[in-house]
Amino acid sequence: MQTNNDAQVLNDQDKLEDLLSEEKYLISAYGTFIPEASCPQLRQVLTQNLNGCVENQYAVFDQMSRMGWYPTKDAPAADVTAARDKFSQLQQTL
């Protein structure tokens, strides 16, 4: 973050980090509210908003990744298989 005559100026990376944080927060909030919505129409609107947030979050993440501001690496295939199996077993117990 740069300062300019006592005013703080956000650079592009700061802006994208802020957007990413906001989208993550909104996704979490919608995940809490949707299951508790008793009105089907409200649940539908909240679900549509959640899907929009998921798309926005990925777009911001993808931009940051392409700029080198959010480096990631692929998980080893064995780890992916283990995670899939774990959540598959968990889902069967519910």
N, CA and C atoms as an extended XYZ file, in Angstrom:
282
Properties=species:S:1:pos:R:3:atomname:S:1:resname:S:1:resid:I:1 pbc="F F F"
N         0.840       -1.168        0.000 N   MET     1
C         0.000        0.000        0.000 CA  MET     1
C         0.891        1.238        0.000 C   MET     1
N         0.601        2.172       -0.848 N   GLN     2
C         1.372        3.408       -0.945 CA  GLN     2
C         0.675        4.519       -0.178 C   GLN     2
N         1.450        5.448        0.311 N   THR     3
C         0.859        6.624        0.940 CA  THR     3
C         1.138        7.825        0.064 C   THR     3
N         0.172        8.706        0.001 N   ASN     4
C         0.275        9.891       -0.846 CA  ASN     4
C        -0.328       11.044       -0.066 C   ASN     4
N         0.544       11.892        0.519 N   ASN     5
C         0.075       13.025        1.310 CA  ASN     5
C        -0.922       12.591        2.378 C   ASN     5
N        -0.549       11.612        3.176 N   ASP     6
C        -1.356       11.077        4.279 CA  ASP     6
C        -2.589       10.302        3.822 C   ASP     6
N        -2.806       10.158        2.525 N   ALA     7
C        -3.920        9.346        2.020 CA  ALA     7
C        -3.356        7.995        1.598 C   ALA     7
N        -4.068        6.951        1.937 N   GLN     8
C        -3.606        5.626        1.555 CA  GLN     8
C        -4.218        5.258        0.208 C   GLN     8
N        -3.352        4.794       -0.686 N   VAL     9
C        -3.768        4.411       -2.024 CA  VAL     9
C        -3.540        2.914       -2.170 C   VAL     9
N        -4.611        2.201       -2.515 N   LEU    10
C        -4.492        0.762       -2.709 CA  LEU    10
C        -3.959        0.474       -4.102 C   LEU    10
N        -2.989       -0.424       -4.171 N   ASN    11
C        -2.528       -0.847       -5.490 CA  ASN    11
C        -3.436       -1.981       -5.974 C   ASN    11
N        -3.212       -2.465       -7.187 N   ASP    12
C        -4.079       -3.495       -7.761 CA  ASP    12
C        -4.085       -4.770       -6.925 C   ASP    12
N        -2.945       -5.171       -6.418 N   GLN    13
C        -2.874       -6.381       -5.604 CA  GLN    13
C        -3.698       -6.212       -4.325 C   GLN    13
N        -3.579       -5.062       -3.681 N   ASP    14
C        -4.361       -4.803       -2.469 CA  ASP    14
C        -5.863       -4.865       -2.759 C   ASP    14
N        -6.252       -4.294       -3.875 N   LYS    15
C        -7.681       -4.287       -4.245 CA  LYS    15
C        -8.193       -5.709       -4.469 C   LYS    15
N        -7.405       -6.502       -5.195 N   LEU    16
C        -7.830       -7.875       -5.456 CA  LEU    16
C        -7.851       -8.707       -4.171 C   LEU    16
N        -6.892       -8.502       -3.290 N   GLU    17
C        -6.904       -9.216       -2.018 CA  GLU    17
C        -8.139       -8.851       -1.199 C   GLU    17
N        -8.516       -7.586       -1.230 N   ASP    18
C        -9.714       -7.139       -0.522 CA  ASP    18
C       -10.971       -7.765       -1.138 C   ASP    18
N       -11.051       -7.760       -2.467 N   LEU    19
C       -12.196       -8.375       -3.144 CA  LEU    19
C       -12.289       -9.866       -2.828 C   LEU    19
N       -11.160      -10.550       -2.851 N   LEU    20
C       -11.146      -11.980       -2.566 CA  LEU    20
C       -11.634      -12.247       -1.145 C   LEU    20
N       -11.180      -11.457       -0.213 N   SER    21
C       -11.593      -11.601        1.181 CA  SER    21
C       -13.099      -11.383        1.332 C   SER    21
N       -13.624      -10.374        0.671 N   GLU    22
C       -15.068      -10.093        0.727 CA  GLU    22
C       -15.887      -11.231        0.130 C   GLU    22
N       -15.461      -11.757       -1.001 N   GLU    23
C       -16.194      -12.863       -1.632 CA  GLU    23
C       -16.174      -14.102       -0.739 C   GLU    23
N       -15.044      -14.377       -0.113 N   LYS    24
C       -14.968      -15.514        0.806 CA  LYS    24
C       -15.925      -15.321        1.976 C   LYS    24
N       -15.984      -14.114        2.505 N   TYR    25
C       -16.894      -13.820        3.607 CA  TYR    25
C       -18.348      -14.017        3.172 C   TYR    25
N       -18.703      -13.489        2.004 N   LEU    26
C       -20.076      -13.622        1.514 CA  LEU    26
C       -20.451      -15.081        1.273 C   LEU    26
N       -19.536      -15.859        0.711 N   ILE    27
C       -19.801      -17.283        0.476 CA  ILE    27
C       -20.084      -17.979        1.801 C   ILE    27
N       -19.307      -17.670        2.803 N   SER    28
C       -19.516      -18.261        4.124 CA  SER    28
C       -20.871      -17.851        4.700 C   SER    28
N       -21.213      -16.584        4.572 N   ALA    29
C       -22.490      -16.093        5.101 CA  ALA    29
C       -23.672      -16.745        4.388 C   ALA    29
N       -23.618      -16.807        3.064 N   TYR    30
C       -24.705      -17.453        2.322 CA  TYR    30
C       -24.818      -18.930        2.704 C   TYR    30
N       -23.682      -19.581        2.921 N   GLY    31
C       -23.700      -20.987        3.330 CA  GLY    31
C       -24.390      -21.194        4.661 C   GLY    31
N       -24.356      -20.196        5.508 N   THR    32
C       -25.042      -20.259        6.797 CA  THR    32
C       -26.530      -19.953        6.648 C   THR    32
N       -26.856      -18.948        5.846 N   PHE    33
C       -28.248      -18.482        5.761 CA  PHE    33
C       -29.141      -19.358        4.887 C   PHE    33
N       -28.625      -19.906        3.813 N   ILE    34
C       -29.458      -20.663        2.870 CA  ILE    34
C       -30.170      -21.829        3.541 C   ILE    34
N       -29.497      -22.680        4.285 N   PRO    35
C       -30.203      -23.819        4.887 CA  PRO    35
C       -31.274      -23.407        5.899 C   PRO    35
N       -31.179      -22.195        6.428 N   GLU    36
C       -32.130      -21.736        7.433 CA  GLU    36
C       -33.255      -20.895        6.855 C   GLU    36
N       -33.241      -20.665        5.548 N   ALA    37
C       -34.292      -19.860        4.919 CA  ALA    37
C       -35.557      -20.711        4.784 C   ALA    37
N       -36.631      -20.266        5.413 N   SER    38
C       -37.866      -21.054        5.395 CA  SER    38
C       -38.718      -20.776        4.163 C   SER    38
N       -38.465      -19.690        3.485 N   CYS    39
C       -39.228      -19.312        2.291 CA  CYS    39
C       -38.496      -19.812        1.045 C   CYS    39
N       -39.147      -20.663        0.232 N   PRO    40
C       -38.474      -21.204       -0.957 CA  PRO    40
C       -37.967      -20.122       -1.915 C   PRO    40
N       -38.720      -19.049       -2.074 N   GLN    41
C       -38.285      -17.978       -2.982 CA  GLN    41
C       -37.043      -17.281       -2.450 C   GLN    41
N       -37.004      -17.060       -1.139 N   LEU    42
C       -35.818      -16.441       -0.541 CA  LEU    42
C       -34.620      -17.366       -0.681 C   LEU    42
N       -34.822      -18.651       -0.433 N   ARG    43
C       -33.736      -19.625       -0.568 CA  ARG    43
C       -33.203      -19.625       -1.997 C   ARG    43
N       -34.098      -19.503       -2.976 N   GLN    44
C       -33.677      -19.482       -4.378 CA  GLN    44
C       -32.835      -18.242       -4.672 C   GLN    44
N       -33.268      -17.083       -4.174 N   VAL    45
C       -32.511      -15.842       -4.397 CA  VAL    45
C       -31.139      -15.925       -3.721 C   VAL    45
N       -31.117      -16.425       -2.488 N   LEU    46
C       -29.844      -16.551       -1.781 CA  LEU    46
C       -28.907      -17.517       -2.495 C   LEU    46
N       -29.465      -18.610       -3.019 N   THR    47
C       -28.652      -19.584       -3.746 CA  THR    47
C       -28.088      -18.969       -5.025 C   THR    47
N       -28.886      -18.190       -5.724 N   GLN    48
C       -28.399      -17.514       -6.928 CA  GLN    48
C       -27.278      -16.535       -6.565 C   GLN    48
N       -27.468      -15.822       -5.458 N   ASN    49
C       -26.420      -14.892       -5.012 CA  ASN    49
C       -25.151      -15.642       -4.634 C   ASN    49
N       -25.307      -16.781       -3.953 N   LEU    50
C       -24.148      -17.606       -3.593 CA  LEU    50
C       -23.394      -18.031       -4.846 C   LEU    50
N       -24.122      -18.520       -5.841 N   ASN    51
C       -23.474      -18.948       -7.083 CA  ASN    51
C       -22.732      -17.788       -7.748 C   ASN    51
N       -23.309      -16.588       -7.707 N   GLY    52
C       -22.625      -15.413       -8.250 CA  GLY    52
C       -21.347      -15.106       -7.489 C   GLY    52
N       -21.402      -15.235       -6.170 N   CYS    53
C       -20.205      -15.004       -5.346 CA  CYS    53
C       -19.122      -16.026       -5.655 C   CYS    53
N       -19.528      -17.282       -5.855 N   VAL    54
C       -18.550      -18.326       -6.177 CA  VAL    54
C       -17.868      -18.004       -7.500 C   VAL    54
N       -18.642      -17.572       -8.485 N   GLU    55
C       -18.058      -17.200       -9.780 CA  GLU    55
C       -17.136      -15.993       -9.634 C   GLU    55
N       -17.572      -14.991       -8.868 N   ASN    56
C       -16.747      -13.798       -8.660 CA  ASN    56
C       -15.452      -14.149       -7.929 C   ASN    56
N       -15.575      -15.000       -6.901 N   GLN    57
C       -14.398      -15.384       -6.124 CA  GLN    57
C       -13.390      -16.083       -7.019 C   GLN    57
N       -13.867      -16.979       -7.881 N   TYR    58
C       -12.936      -17.677       -8.767 CA  TYR    58
C       -12.286      -16.696       -9.750 C   TYR    58
N       -13.062      -15.761      -10.268 N   ALA    59
C       -12.504      -14.792      -11.216 CA  ALA    59
C       -11.387      -13.966      -10.559 C   ALA    59
N       -11.609      -13.544       -9.328 N   VAL    60
C       -10.588      -12.766       -8.617 CA  VAL    60
C        -9.374      -13.648       -8.331 C   VAL    60
N        -9.629      -14.869       -7.824 N   PHE    61
C        -8.531      -15.799       -7.552 CA  PHE    61
C        -7.719      -16.057       -8.825 C   PHE    61
N        -8.416      -16.307       -9.929 N   ASP    62
C        -7.738      -16.609      -11.194 CA  ASP    62
C        -6.875      -15.434      -11.642 C   ASP    62
N        -7.394      -14.227      -11.518 N   GLN    63
C        -6.623      -13.031      -11.897 CA  GLN    63
C        -5.381      -12.906      -11.014 C   GLN    63
N        -5.563      -13.109       -9.708 N   MET    64
C        -4.425      -13.015       -8.800 CA  MET    64
C        -3.393      -14.099       -9.110 C   MET    64
N        -3.870      -15.288       -9.425 N   SER    65
C        -2.965      -16.395       -9.754 CA  SER    65
C        -2.168      -16.079      -11.014 C   SER    65
N        -2.852      -15.548      -12.038 N   ARG    66
C        -2.157      -15.212      -13.295 CA  ARG    66
C        -1.128      -14.103      -13.088 C   ARG    66
N        -1.382      -13.213      -12.120 N   MET    67
C        -0.449      -12.119      -11.854 CA  MET    67
C         0.689      -12.545      -10.926 C   MET    67
N         0.619      -13.791      -10.414 N   GLY    68
C         1.646      -14.268       -9.502 CA  GLY    68
C         1.425      -13.828       -8.066 C   GLY    68
N         0.233      -13.315       -7.750 N   TRP    69
C        -0.062      -12.820       -6.419 CA  TRP    69
C        -0.747      -13.870       -5.533 C   TRP    69
N        -1.064      -15.018       -6.083 N   TYR    70
C        -1.690      -16.109       -5.333 CA  TYR    70
C        -1.141      -17.411       -5.898 C   TYR    70
N         0.105      -17.699       -5.579 N   PRO    71
C         0.727      -18.909       -6.139 CA  PRO    71
C         0.096      -20.175       -5.554 C   PRO    71
N        -0.145      -21.132       -6.407 N   THR    72
C        -0.686      -22.427       -5.987 CA  THR    72
C         0.092      -23.527       -6.693 C   THR    72
N        -0.097      -24.732       -6.187 N   LYS    73
C         0.490      -25.880       -6.866 CA  LYS    73
C        -0.540      -27.001       -6.829 C   LYS    73
N        -0.466      -27.878       -7.809 N   ASP    74
C        -1.391      -28.993       -7.871 CA  ASP    74
C        -1.094      -29.977       -6.751 C   ASP    74
N        -2.166      -30.544       -6.197 N   ALA    75
C        -2.010      -31.569       -5.166 CA  ALA    75
C        -1.607      -32.876       -5.832 C   ALA    75
N        -0.788      -33.669       -5.158 N   PRO    76
C        -0.449      -34.985       -5.701 CA  PRO    76
C        -1.723      -35.830       -5.869 C   PRO    76
N        -1.752      -36.654       -6.895 N   ALA    77
C        -2.933      -37.470       -7.202 CA  ALA    77
C        -3.356      -38.320       -6.008 C   ALA    77
N        -2.406      -38.842       -5.263 N   ALA    78
C        -2.727      -39.677       -4.099 CA  ALA    78
C        -3.482      -38.866       -3.039 C   ALA    78
N        -3.116      -37.599       -2.861 N   ASP    79
C        -3.811      -36.743       -1.890 CA  ASP    79
C        -5.234      -36.447       -2.348 C   ASP    79
N        -5.410      -36.225       -3.634 N   VAL    80
C        -6.747      -35.971       -4.175 CA  VAL    80
C        -7.627      -37.197       -3.969 C   VAL    80
N        -7.100      -38.366       -4.269 N   THR    81
C        -7.846      -39.614       -4.097 CA  THR    81
C        -8.201      -39.827       -2.627 C   THR    81
N        -7.268      -39.581       -1.735 N   ALA    82
C        -7.516      -39.757       -0.297 CA  ALA    82
C        -8.601      -38.797        0.190 C   ALA    82
N        -8.565      -37.550       -0.248 N   ALA    83
C        -9.589      -36.575        0.152 CA  ALA    83
C       -10.951      -36.970       -0.386 C   ALA    83
N       -11.002      -37.404       -1.649 N   ARG    84
C       -12.267      -37.829       -2.248 CA  ARG    84
C       -12.843      -39.015       -1.481 C   ARG    84
N       -12.006      -39.982       -1.163 N   ASP    85
C       -12.459      -41.159       -0.420 CA  ASP    85
C       -12.948      -40.781        0.972 C   ASP    85
N       -12.230      -39.896        1.629 N   LYS    86
C       -12.607      -39.465        2.980 CA  LYS    86
C       -13.983      -38.816        2.978 C   LYS    86
N       -14.220      -37.901        2.036 N   PHE    87
C       -15.493      -37.200        2.016 CA  PHE    87
C       -16.616      -38.089        1.487 C   PHE    87
N       -16.281      -39.032        0.672 N   SER    88
C       -17.265      -40.018        0.214 CA  SER    88
C       -17.751      -40.856        1.386 C   SER    88
N       -16.820      -41.299        2.222 N   GLN    89
C       -17.181      -42.076        3.409 CA  GLN    89
C       -17.988      -41.229        4.391 C   GLN    89
N       -17.592      -39.986        4.570 N   LEU    90
C       -18.315      -39.090        5.461 CA  LEU    90
C       -19.740      -38.882        4.975 C   LEU    90
N       -19.902      -38.697        3.688 N   GLN    91
C       -21.229      -38.471        3.114 CA  GLN    91
C       -22.121      -39.704        3.314 C   GLN    91
N       -21.564      -40.887        3.240 N   GLN    92
C       -22.340      -42.114        3.422 CA  GLN    92
C       -22.804      -42.294        4.867 C   GLN    92
N       -22.056      -41.716        5.815 N   THR    93
C       -22.443      -41.855        7.214 CA  THR    93
C       -23.529      -40.871        7.619 C   THR    93
N       -23.774      -39.889        6.810 N   LEU    94
C       -24.794      -38.878        7.151 CA  LEU    94
C       -26.175      -39.308        6.794 C   LEU    94
